[in-house]
Amino acid sequence: MGQAQNPKRTQENEARAYGKYIRTSPQKLNLVAQTIRGKSAARALIDLQFSKRRVAEDVRKLLQSAVANAENNHGLDVDRLIVAEASVGKTMMMKRFHARARGRGVRIEKRISNMTIVVREAEEA
């Protein structure tokens, strides 16, 4: 009885971390994600630490979580990790009201994002 086991979302040499409700637009978050795709995890952490963008701090924490998952849950070598995927998605939107002239109002949409980071252990070269 019971539910059958769900298939794994990652391969044996991968680990992932998922960040929900990051308070920035997906377009701005994707600009930061582009800077770390394909880099080694150590180099990506350094780049995020010295980035001038506000959301880089949240992405850095998410990347550290993915590296910790790789080390503790999957037993991967931290020194050989690369950022295989960094994907961004949109989620809910906060709707606010801005008063305008003649008793009118306009809607302000404050966008919120999700992000998934997958780190993969590089093959021996």
PyMOL CGO cylinders between C-alpha atoms (Angstrom):
from pymol import cmd
from pymol.cgo import CYLINDER

trace = [
    CYLINDER, 0.00, 0.00, 0.00, 0.99, 3.61, -0.22, 0.3, 1, 1, 1, 1, 1, 1,
    CYLINDER, 0.99, 3.61, -0.22, 2.37, 5.81, -2.91, 0.3, 1, 1, 1, 1, 1, 1,
    CYLINDER, 2.37, 5.81, -2.91, 5.11, 4.65, -5.23, 0.3, 1, 1, 1, 1, 1, 1,
    CYLINDER, 5.11, 4.65, -5.23, 8.45, 6.36, -4.77, 0.3, 1, 1, 1, 1, 1, 1,
    CYLINDER, 8.45, 6.36, -4.77, 8.82, 9.55, -6.80, 0.3, 1, 1, 1, 1, 1, 1,
    CYLINDER, 8.82, 9.55, -6.80, 11.63, 9.61, -9.38, 0.3, 1, 1, 1, 1, 1, 1,
    CYLINDER, 11.63, 9.61, -9.38, 14.76, 11.55, -8.43, 0.3, 1, 1, 1, 1, 1, 1,
    CYLINDER, 14.76, 11.55, -8.43, 15.00, 15.07, -9.81, 0.3, 1, 1, 1, 1, 1, 1,
    CYLINDER, 15.00, 15.07, -9.81, 18.79, 15.12, -9.85, 0.3, 1, 1, 1, 1, 1, 1,
    CYLINDER, 18.79, 15.12, -9.85, 21.48, 12.74, -11.03, 0.3, 1, 1, 1, 1, 1, 1,
    CYLINDER, 21.48, 12.74, -11.03, 23.93, 10.95, -8.74, 0.3, 1, 1, 1, 1, 1, 1,
    CYLINDER, 23.93, 10.95, -8.74, 26.60, 13.66, -9.12, 0.3, 1, 1, 1, 1, 1, 1,
    CYLINDER, 26.60, 13.66, -9.12, 24.23, 16.61, -8.60, 0.3, 1, 1, 1, 1, 1, 1,
    CYLINDER, 24.23, 16.61, -8.60, 22.64, 18.52, -5.75, 0.3, 1, 1, 1, 1, 1, 1,
    CYLINDER, 22.64, 18.52, -5.75, 20.07, 21.29, -5.84, 0.3, 1, 1, 1, 1, 1, 1,
    CYLINDER, 20.07, 21.29, -5.84, 18.68, 24.09, -3.72, 0.3, 1, 1, 1, 1, 1, 1,
    CYLINDER, 18.68, 24.09, -3.72, 15.38, 25.88, -4.26, 0.3, 1, 1, 1, 1, 1, 1,
    CYLINDER, 15.38, 25.88, -4.26, 14.73, 29.43, -3.05, 0.3, 1, 1, 1, 1, 1, 1,
    CYLINDER, 14.73, 29.43, -3.05, 11.13, 30.61, -2.80, 0.3, 1, 1, 1, 1, 1, 1,
    CYLINDER, 11.13, 30.61, -2.80, 9.71, 34.12, -2.59, 0.3, 1, 1, 1, 1, 1, 1,
    CYLINDER, 9.71, 34.12, -2.59, 12.83, 36.13, -3.40, 0.3, 1, 1, 1, 1, 1, 1,
    CYLINDER, 12.83, 36.13, -3.40, 11.70, 39.73, -3.29, 0.3, 1, 1, 1, 1, 1, 1,
    CYLINDER, 11.70, 39.73, -3.29, 12.81, 40.99, -6.70, 0.3, 1, 1, 1, 1, 1, 1,
    CYLINDER, 12.81, 40.99, -6.70, 11.59, 40.72, -10.26, 0.3, 1, 1, 1, 1, 1, 1,
    CYLINDER, 11.59, 40.72, -10.26, 12.54, 37.62, -12.26, 0.3, 1, 1, 1, 1, 1, 1,
    CYLINDER, 12.54, 37.62, -12.26, 14.24, 39.81, -14.86, 0.3, 1, 1, 1, 1, 1, 1,
    CYLINDER, 14.24, 39.81, -14.86, 16.62, 41.34, -12.30, 0.3, 1, 1, 1, 1, 1, 1,
    CYLINDER, 16.62, 41.34, -12.30, 17.26, 37.98, -10.64, 0.3, 1, 1, 1, 1, 1, 1,
    CYLINDER, 17.26, 37.98, -10.64, 18.09, 36.38, -13.97, 0.3, 1, 1, 1, 1, 1, 1,
    CYLINDER, 18.09, 36.38, -13.97, 20.82, 38.98, -14.55, 0.3, 1, 1, 1, 1, 1, 1,
    CYLINDER, 20.82, 38.98, -14.55, 22.55, 37.76, -11.38, 0.3, 1, 1, 1, 1, 1, 1,
    CYLINDER, 22.55, 37.76, -11.38, 21.93, 34.12, -12.32, 0.3, 1, 1, 1, 1, 1, 1,
    CYLINDER, 21.93, 34.12, -12.32, 23.64, 34.66, -15.67, 0.3, 1, 1, 1, 1, 1, 1,
    CYLINDER, 23.64, 34.66, -15.67, 26.84, 35.72, -13.92, 0.3, 1, 1, 1, 1, 1, 1,
    CYLINDER, 26.84, 35.72, -13.92, 27.22, 32.37, -12.10, 0.3, 1, 1, 1, 1, 1, 1,
    CYLINDER, 27.22, 32.37, -12.10, 26.05, 29.82, -14.68, 0.3, 1, 1, 1, 1, 1, 1,
    CYLINDER, 26.05, 29.82, -14.68, 28.81, 27.42, -15.69, 0.3, 1, 1, 1, 1, 1, 1,
    CYLINDER, 28.81, 27.42, -15.69, 31.36, 28.71, -13.16, 0.3, 1, 1, 1, 1, 1, 1,
    CYLINDER, 31.36, 28.71, -13.16, 32.94, 26.75, -10.36, 0.3, 1, 1, 1, 1, 1, 1,
    CYLINDER, 32.94, 26.75, -10.36, 31.05, 27.06, -7.10, 0.3, 1, 1, 1, 1, 1, 1,
    CYLINDER, 31.05, 27.06, -7.10, 33.97, 28.76, -5.31, 0.3, 1, 1, 1, 1, 1, 1,
    CYLINDER, 33.97, 28.76, -5.31, 34.38, 31.34, -8.09, 0.3, 1, 1, 1, 1, 1, 1,
    CYLINDER, 34.38, 31.34, -8.09, 30.62, 31.98, -8.19, 0.3, 1, 1, 1, 1, 1, 1,
    CYLINDER, 30.62, 31.98, -8.19, 30.54, 32.61, -4.42, 0.3, 1, 1, 1, 1, 1, 1,
    CYLINDER, 30.54, 32.61, -4.42, 33.34, 35.15, -4.74, 0.3, 1, 1, 1, 1, 1, 1,
    CYLINDER, 33.34, 35.15, -4.74, 31.60, 36.90, -7.64, 0.3, 1, 1, 1, 1, 1, 1,
    CYLINDER, 31.60, 36.90, -7.64, 28.35, 37.10, -5.68, 0.3, 1, 1, 1, 1, 1, 1,
    CYLINDER, 28.35, 37.10, -5.68, 30.08, 38.37, -2.56, 0.3, 1, 1, 1, 1, 1, 1,
    CYLINDER, 30.08, 38.37, -2.56, 31.48, 41.38, -4.42, 0.3, 1, 1, 1, 1, 1, 1,
    CYLINDER, 31.48, 41.38, -4.42, 28.49, 42.03, -6.67, 0.3, 1, 1, 1, 1, 1, 1,
    CYLINDER, 28.49, 42.03, -6.67, 26.83, 45.43, -6.32, 0.3, 1, 1, 1, 1, 1, 1,
    CYLINDER, 26.83, 45.43, -6.32, 23.32, 44.09, -6.83, 0.3, 1, 1, 1, 1, 1, 1,
    CYLINDER, 23.32, 44.09, -6.83, 21.09, 43.80, -3.76, 0.3, 1, 1, 1, 1, 1, 1,
    CYLINDER, 21.09, 43.80, -3.76, 19.70, 40.39, -4.68, 0.3, 1, 1, 1, 1, 1, 1,
    CYLINDER, 19.70, 40.39, -4.68, 23.22, 38.89, -4.98, 0.3, 1, 1, 1, 1, 1, 1,
    CYLINDER, 23.22, 38.89, -4.98, 23.22, 38.27, -1.21, 0.3, 1, 1, 1, 1, 1, 1,
    CYLINDER, 23.22, 38.27, -1.21, 20.12, 36.04, -1.48, 0.3, 1, 1, 1, 1, 1, 1,
    CYLINDER, 20.12, 36.04, -1.48, 21.61, 34.17, -4.44, 0.3, 1, 1, 1, 1, 1, 1,
    CYLINDER, 21.61, 34.17, -4.44, 24.86, 33.67, -2.50, 0.3, 1, 1, 1, 1, 1, 1,
    CYLINDER, 24.86, 33.67, -2.50, 22.95, 32.11, 0.41, 0.3, 1, 1, 1, 1, 1, 1,
    CYLINDER, 22.95, 32.11, 0.41, 21.10, 29.84, -2.00, 0.3, 1, 1, 1, 1, 1, 1,
    CYLINDER, 21.10, 29.84, -2.00, 24.35, 28.73, -3.65, 0.3, 1, 1, 1, 1, 1, 1,
    CYLINDER, 24.35, 28.73, -3.65, 25.88, 28.01, -0.23, 0.3, 1, 1, 1, 1, 1, 1,
    CYLINDER, 25.88, 28.01, -0.23, 22.82, 25.88, 0.54, 0.3, 1, 1, 1, 1, 1, 1,
    CYLINDER, 22.82, 25.88, 0.54, 23.28, 23.91, -2.69, 0.3, 1, 1, 1, 1, 1, 1,
    CYLINDER, 23.28, 23.91, -2.69, 26.97, 23.34, -1.89, 0.3, 1, 1, 1, 1, 1, 1,
    CYLINDER, 26.97, 23.34, -1.89, 26.06, 22.20, 1.65, 0.3, 1, 1, 1, 1, 1, 1,
    CYLINDER, 26.06, 22.20, 1.65, 23.45, 19.81, 0.21, 0.3, 1, 1, 1, 1, 1, 1,
    CYLINDER, 23.45, 19.81, 0.21, 26.06, 18.38, -2.15, 0.3, 1, 1, 1, 1, 1, 1,
    CYLINDER, 26.06, 18.38, -2.15, 28.55, 17.82, 0.66, 0.3, 1, 1, 1, 1, 1, 1,
    CYLINDER, 28.55, 17.82, 0.66, 26.26, 16.56, 3.42, 0.3, 1, 1, 1, 1, 1, 1,
    CYLINDER, 26.26, 16.56, 3.42, 23.43, 14.78, 1.59, 0.3, 1, 1, 1, 1, 1, 1,
    CYLINDER, 23.43, 14.78, 1.59, 25.17, 13.46, -1.52, 0.3, 1, 1, 1, 1, 1, 1,
    CYLINDER, 25.17, 13.46, -1.52, 28.80, 13.13, -0.42, 0.3, 1, 1, 1, 1, 1, 1,
    CYLINDER, 28.80, 13.13, -0.42, 30.22, 15.14, -3.33, 0.3, 1, 1, 1, 1, 1, 1,
    CYLINDER, 30.22, 15.14, -3.33, 33.63, 16.84, -3.38, 0.3, 1, 1, 1, 1, 1, 1,
    CYLINDER, 33.63, 16.84, -3.38, 33.12, 20.56, -2.73, 0.3, 1, 1, 1, 1, 1, 1,
    CYLINDER, 33.12, 20.56, -2.73, 36.28, 21.61, -4.58, 0.3, 1, 1, 1, 1, 1, 1,
    CYLINDER, 36.28, 21.61, -4.58, 35.06, 20.10, -7.86, 0.3, 1, 1, 1, 1, 1, 1,
    CYLINDER, 35.06, 20.10, -7.86, 31.53, 21.54, -7.91, 0.3, 1, 1, 1, 1, 1, 1,
    CYLINDER, 31.53, 21.54, -7.91, 30.32, 23.70, -10.78, 0.3, 1, 1, 1, 1, 1, 1,
    CYLINDER, 30.32, 23.70, -10.78, 27.04, 25.59, -11.14, 0.3, 1, 1, 1, 1, 1, 1,
    CYLINDER, 27.04, 25.59, -11.14, 25.27, 23.44, -13.72, 0.3, 1, 1, 1, 1, 1, 1,
    CYLINDER, 25.27, 23.44, -13.72, 21.93, 25.27, -13.72, 0.3, 1, 1, 1, 1, 1, 1,
    CYLINDER, 21.93, 25.27, -13.72, 20.61, 28.51, -12.28, 0.3, 1, 1, 1, 1, 1, 1,
    CYLINDER, 20.61, 28.51, -12.28, 16.98, 28.93, -13.31, 0.3, 1, 1, 1, 1, 1, 1,
    CYLINDER, 16.98, 28.93, -13.31, 14.57, 31.68, -12.33, 0.3, 1, 1, 1, 1, 1, 1,
    CYLINDER, 14.57, 31.68, -12.33, 10.78, 31.58, -12.24, 0.3, 1, 1, 1, 1, 1, 1,
    CYLINDER, 10.78, 31.58, -12.24, 8.05, 33.99, -11.33, 0.3, 1, 1, 1, 1, 1, 1,
    CYLINDER, 8.05, 33.99, -11.33, 5.60, 33.45, -8.52, 0.3, 1, 1, 1, 1, 1, 1,
    CYLINDER, 5.60, 33.45, -8.52, 2.92, 35.59, -6.89, 0.3, 1, 1, 1, 1, 1, 1,
    CYLINDER, 2.92, 35.59, -6.89, 2.76, 39.35, -7.24, 0.3, 1, 1, 1, 1, 1, 1,
    CYLINDER, 2.76, 39.35, -7.24, 1.97, 41.88, -4.52, 0.3, 1, 1, 1, 1, 1, 1,
    CYLINDER, 1.97, 41.88, -4.52, -0.53, 44.43, -5.75, 0.3, 1, 1, 1, 1, 1, 1,
    CYLINDER, -0.53, 44.43, -5.75, -0.36, 47.92, -4.30, 0.3, 1, 1, 1, 1, 1, 1,
    CYLINDER, -0.36, 47.92, -4.30, -2.23, 51.16, -4.92, 0.3, 1, 1, 1, 1, 1, 1,
    CYLINDER, -2.23, 51.16, -4.92, -0.70, 54.52, -5.81, 0.3, 1, 1, 1, 1, 1, 1,
    CYLINDER, -0.70, 54.52, -5.81, -2.90, 57.61, -5.56, 0.3, 1, 1, 1, 1, 1, 1,
    CYLINDER, -2.90, 57.61, -5.56, -2.87, 59.83, -8.65, 0.3, 1, 1, 1, 1, 1, 1,
    CYLINDER, -2.87, 59.83, -8.65, -4.46, 63.09, -9.70, 0.3, 1, 1, 1, 1, 1, 1,
    CYLINDER, -4.46, 63.09, -9.70, -8.24, 63.69, -9.88, 0.3, 1, 1, 1, 1, 1, 1,
    CYLINDER, -8.24, 63.69, -9.88, -9.07, 60.89, -7.46, 0.3, 1, 1, 1, 1, 1, 1,
    CYLINDER, -9.07, 60.89, -7.46, -7.66, 58.19, -9.66, 0.3, 1, 1, 1, 1, 1, 1,
    CYLINDER, -7.66, 58.19, -9.66, -5.38, 55.39, -8.68, 0.3, 1, 1, 1, 1, 1, 1,
    CYLINDER, -5.38, 55.39, -8.68, -2.92, 53.13, -10.43, 0.3, 1, 1, 1, 1, 1, 1,
    CYLINDER, -2.92, 53.13, -10.43, -1.87, 49.64, -9.53, 0.3, 1, 1, 1, 1, 1, 1,
    CYLINDER, -1.87, 49.64, -9.53, 1.74, 48.92, -8.61, 0.3, 1, 1, 1, 1, 1, 1,
    CYLINDER, 1.74, 48.92, -8.61, 2.83, 45.31, -9.09, 0.3, 1, 1, 1, 1, 1, 1,
    CYLINDER, 2.83, 45.31, -9.09, 5.68, 44.18, -6.87, 0.3, 1, 1, 1, 1, 1, 1,
    CYLINDER, 5.68, 44.18, -6.87, 7.05, 41.02, -8.40, 0.3, 1, 1, 1, 1, 1, 1,
    CYLINDER, 7.05, 41.02, -8.40, 8.42, 38.04, -6.48, 0.3, 1, 1, 1, 1, 1, 1,
    CYLINDER, 8.42, 38.04, -6.48, 10.65, 35.26, -7.85, 0.3, 1, 1, 1, 1, 1, 1,
    CYLINDER, 10.65, 35.26, -7.85, 11.72, 31.68, -7.25, 0.3, 1, 1, 1, 1, 1, 1,
    CYLINDER, 11.72, 31.68, -7.25, 15.17, 30.32, -8.07, 0.3, 1, 1, 1, 1, 1, 1,
    CYLINDER, 15.17, 30.32, -8.07, 16.68, 26.86, -8.45, 0.3, 1, 1, 1, 1, 1, 1,
    CYLINDER, 16.68, 26.86, -8.45, 20.42, 26.22, -8.37, 0.3, 1, 1, 1, 1, 1, 1,
    CYLINDER, 20.42, 26.22, -8.37, 21.87, 22.84, -9.38, 0.3, 1, 1, 1, 1, 1, 1,
    CYLINDER, 21.87, 22.84, -9.38, 25.53, 22.12, -8.68, 0.3, 1, 1, 1, 1, 1, 1,
    CYLINDER, 25.53, 22.12, -8.68, 27.30, 19.22, -10.36, 0.3, 1, 1, 1, 1, 1, 1,
    CYLINDER, 27.30, 19.22, -10.36, 30.56, 17.50, -9.61, 0.3, 1, 1, 1, 1, 1, 1,
    CYLINDER, 30.56, 17.50, -9.61, 32.93, 17.98, -12.54, 0.3, 1, 1, 1, 1, 1, 1,
    CYLINDER, 32.93, 17.98, -12.54, 34.42, 14.91, -14.16, 0.3, 1, 1, 1, 1, 1, 1,
    CYLINDER, 34.42, 14.91, -14.16, 38.12, 14.18, -13.82, 0.3, 1, 1, 1, 1, 1, 1,
    CYLINDER, 38.12, 14.18, -13.82, 40.05, 15.90, -16.59, 0.3, 1, 1, 1, 1, 1, 1,
]
cmd.load_cgo(trace, "trace")
